[in-house]
């Protein structure tokens, strides 16, 4: 009798937990629903004090750009992409009247062309209303430098790596490997370029010419942005440092790709000067651990399948750098081969 009396109570508790879980899921999905862009009315990112101010309300906001620049959502479908995260942080800083200037702290080798261009566009819009100091830490090359050109002031240390003004697209040719193991690629296509960059065969001359033109089209855009933002002659850039080379901070300063050498504290000071707020508090934006993070715990717990990922020809695999064949990247060559 006691056991049967507990059963209704158990079912009632289980039903309650199930309803609560479903409610959380509905709220999360609603918050991620596709629709027109809306102005952020609440702060999506918390503020952690990096440097105390003089007691006033003025702030310098520090936003970080780390890792391979991409639209990808490899960690979880419930999390926004890097591009969306940065755009939201830019918007929060722009809407906050207490934020007098922004420091974009960069540590990235570059990444996808469109992702980099989108972030560049958003940062340019922000820097039109508030000063933005871009500080390059260990590395800020290719797409990362492309983005930096949208800032008001660019800084790095003597030992930073930057530059790498260039575009790259790569693929693997495994035709001979297929022959050795007895495999053959069979393709039915609607046009001559539909299976271009197919690694099971050699590229035709028309394909080589076509993809080279795509690369140069993007390169010309990159070159134009650098020349305009840094007030440099495009022809001199093309014949000189804009050949894909990576530059040290010292060399980049001499080539006028950056405005100042220093350390991150110097970037804070410069932001205070440009923001006309010498006593401002320096705060770093950090993502809130809200409902999406809670749901991700359950999502990740379901991913129990083990698999072997064969990523041929891509170094730094343990660091999460994965380049997709046939996609345009703004990256140094040592990340692409």
N, C-alpha and C positions, 0 to 999 in steps of 0.2 A: 504494500500500500504506500509506503514512504517513497519507493522508487517511482511509482506511477504518479505520485503527487508532485515530484520534482520535474517530471517531463514537461508539463505545460509551462512552468517557469523557464525552463531551458529554451523551449521553442520561442517564448515571448522575447527573451534576451537576444537570441539569434536573429529573430525578425527585426528587432530594433537596430541591431548592429548593421544588418544588411541594408535597411532603409537609410541609415546614416551614411554608410559608404556610398550608396547610390546618389544621395544628395550631394556629397562632396564631388563625385565624378561629374554630375550635371553642372555644378557651379564652375568646375575647372574647364569643362568643354565650352561652356558659354563664354568664359573669359578669353578663350582662344579662337572663338568663332571668326570666320572670315567676314570681312565687311570693310566699309570705308575707314580710312585712317582717322583716328580721333586724337584730339589734343590731350596730353597727359594732365589730369587734374590732381592726381595724387602722386606722391613720390614713390617710384618703384624701387629706388635704390637707397639704402641706408648710408649714413655719413659717419666715417670713422676719422677722428682727429689725428692728423699727421704732425701738425705743428700748431701750437697754441697762438692765438692772436692777442691783441692788447685789451680785450674785453668788449670790443665792439661786435656788431652783427655781420660785418662783411666777411666773405669767404672766397677762397680760391679752391675750385673743384678739381680734383685729380682723377682722371679717367684713364684706365689702362687698356692698351691694345696689345695682346700677347698671342703668339703662335701663328699658325698658318691662316691666312685670311681667306675665308670661305663662307659660302651660304649654307654649308652642310650642317645637318643636325645629327651628328654621329652618336652623341651621348644619350639623347632621349627625345622622343617626339613631343614630349610635354614641355620642352624648353625652347626658347627662342634662339634663332641663329645668332652668330657673332654680329652680323650686320644689323639685325634688329635690336640687339642689346646695345650696341654703340649708338644707334640712332635714338633710342629711348634715353640714354644717358645724356646725349647732346641736347635733347629736348628738355630734359629736367634741368640741366644747367642753364639753358637759355631762358626758361620760364622763371627761374628763381632769381628774384631781384637782388637778393643778398649776395649772389655769386657775381663777383666783379671781373673775374678772368678764369680761364681754364688751362690746366696743364695736361696735355695728352702724353702719357708715358708709354713709349713704344718699345717693344721687344719682339720683332717679327721679321722673318726672312722675306715676306711677301706672300703672294698667293694668287687667287683667281682674279682675272681682269675685271669682270663685271662687279664682283664683290668689292674690290678695291676702289673702283670708280664710283660706286654707290656711296661708300663711306666718305670718299673725297668730296663728293657733292654735298653730303650732309654737314661735313665739317666746314666747308666753305660758307655754307649758309649760317652756321653758328658764328664763325669768325667775322662775319659781316656785322654782327650785333655786339659781340664781346671779344676781347683779345684772347687768342689761343696760342700758348707756347707749346711747341712740340719738342719733347726731349727723347732722343734716341739712346736707349741703354746699350746693351751688348750689340744688337743688330737692328737695323731698320733699312732694309734694302728693297729694291724693286717696288712692288705694290705698296709696301709700307712707306717708302720714300715718296711715291706717287701721292699717297694720302697726306704726308707731311707738308707737301707743297700747298695745301689748302690752309695751313696755319698762318698766324701773324708773325711768328718768330720760330726759327728752327735751331735747336741746340743738340750737342752730343759731347762725349768726352773724347780725348785724344785717341783712346783705344777702341772706340766704337767702330762698327762696320756699317757703311751706308752706300748710297749710290746704286749701282747695278741697274742703270737705265737701259732697259731692253725688254724684249718679249720672247717667249719660247713656247714651242709646242713640240711634243715628242710622242713617239710610239715605239713599239718593239717589233723587230722582224724575226719571227721564229720559223720561217719557211724551211730552213735546213733541219731544224729540230723536228719538225713534223715529218720530214722525209726519213729521219733516222728511226723514228718510233712507229712508222707506218700509218700516220694520219694524213688526211687530205681535206682541205677546206673546199666546200661546194657552196657557191653563192648564186642566187638568182636576184637580179637587181633591175630597177626601173630606169636607171641612168648611169653614165660612166663614173660618176663621183659617189654613188650611193654606198659603195664599200671602200671608199678611200680610207687610208691608214689601217687597212686590214693587214695584220702582221703575218698572215700566211702567204703573202706575195710581195714582190717589190713594187715600189711606187712608180707610176708612169711619169713621164716628163711633164705632162699636163697637170698631174696632181701636185708634183713638186712646185710648179710655178704658181698654182692656185693657193696652196697653203703658205707659200712664201709671201704672196700678196696680202693674205689675211694678217700675217705677222707684222708686215711693214705698215699696214693700215693702223693697227693698234700702236705700233712703235711711234708713228708720226704723231698720234694723239698724245702719247706720253711725253715725247720730246717737246711738243708745243706747250704742254702744261708746265714743264720744268723751265723752259725758256721764258715764258710769261711771268711766272711767279718769282723767279730768281733774277729777272731782268738780264738775261744772257742771250747771246746771239745764237739762233738755232743752227746755223751752218757750222759755227765753231764747235758747238756741242756735238753735232753729228760726226765731225771729223776728229774729235778729241775724246773726252771722257764718257760720252754717251754711247759707248760700244759694248755695254754690258758688264764692264769691269766693276769690281767691288773696291770701294775706297776706304781708307782709314779716316778717322775723324779729322786728323791733321790735314790730310790731302783734300778732304771734302771742304774744309774751311778755306784752304788756299784756292780751291776751284770755285768758291762762292756758292756751293750747294747748301751750306748752313751759315747761320748768322753769328754763332758764338760757340766757343768751346767752354766746357765746365762740367759741373756735376748737377744732380737732380735738385740740390738745395739752391743752386744758382738759377735753375729754372723757376723755382718758387719765387725767388726774389724778383726775377724779371717779370713774372706774372703780376706781382704786386705793383711793380712800377707801371706796367702797361694798363693795369686796372685802376690805377690811381688810388690804391688802398694799401699803404705800407704796413698797417697794423692788422691786416686780414688774417683770419684763421685758415689754415690749410686742411681740407678734408678730402678723404678718398671715398669715391663711390663704391659700394659693394652691393651685390645682388641680395635681395631679401629672401629668406628661406621660408616661403609661404606654402600655399596649398599645392602648387605644382611640384615643389620639391618633395612634399609628403607623398603625393601620388606616384612620383618617380621611384620611390622606394619599393612600392608594390610592383611597378612595371618591371624594374630591374630584377626583382626576385623571381620573375617568371622566365627569365632568359637563362636557362640552365643548359642549353645545348652547347656542346663543345665542337669546335670546327678548326680546321687547319687553313690558314690564310697564306696562299703562295703569292707573294708580291714581288715579282721578278723585276730586278733592275732599279728598285727604289730604296735608297739608303735611308738611314735614320728611321726605319720602320718602328722601332721600339718607342720612338718619340711621337708617334702618331701622324707622321707626315706621309700622306698617301696621295700621289698624283694620278689623275685619270688620263688614260691615253686619249689623244685628240682634243684635249681641252687647253685653251690658251691660258698661260700663266705669266705673271710678272714675278719672276724668281731668278736668283743666281743660278748659274749652270750646274753647280755642284748639288743642288737640290732636285734637279730634273733628271739626272742620269745616275 
